[in-house]
Amino acid sequence: MILILGILNMLLILFQISSGLRWVKVPFGVHKRTGIVLFFSAAFHALLAFIANYG
């Protein structure tokens, strides 16, 4: 699960960078929503990794 979330986060980061630099043209709302999804998935990824190491 941690690995899957890590891969998902990497893909979301690449999308955010490419849409922020206008390499991929998407509406600002899409960019904003994927940023929010990235924030929560990264936080959940970090929480799971913390629990796996110290729990």
C-alpha positions in Angstrom: 0.0 0.0 0.0 2.8 2.4 0.8 4.6 1.7 -2.5 1.3 2.2 -4.5 0.7 5.5 -2.8 4.4 6.5 -3.5 3.9 5.7 -7.2 0.6 7.6 -7.2 2.2 10.6 -5.5 5.1 10.6 -8.1 2.6 10.6 -10.9 0.6 13.4 -9.3 3.7 15.5 -8.8 4.7 15.0 -12.5 1.2 16.0 -13.6 1.3 19.1 -11.3 4.7 20.2 -12.6 3.8 19.6 -16.3 0.4 21.4 -15.9 1.9 24.2 -13.9 4.6 24.9 -16.5 1.9 24.6 -19.2 3.5 21.6 -20.9 0.0 20.0 -20.5 -2.9 22.4 -21.0 -5.6 21.8 -18.3 -8.0 24.2 -16.7 -6.9 25.7 -13.4 -9.7 23.9 -11.5 -8.2 20.5 -12.6 -4.7 21.6 -11.5 -6.1 22.8 -8.2 -8.1 19.6 -7.5 -5.2 17.3 -8.3 -3.0 19.4 -6.0 -5.5 18.8 -3.2 -5.6 15.1 -3.9 -1.8 15.1 -3.9 -1.7 16.8 -0.5 -4.0 14.2 1.1 -2.4 11.2 -0.6 1.1 12.3 0.4 -0.1 12.9 4.0 -1.7 9.4 4.1 1.5 7.9 2.5 3.6 9.5 5.2 1.3 8.4 8.0 1.4 4.8 6.8 5.2 4.8 6.4 5.5 6.3 9.9 3.2 3.6 11.4 5.1 0.9 9.4 8.4 2.0 10.8 7.5 3.0 14.4 4.2 1.3 15.0 
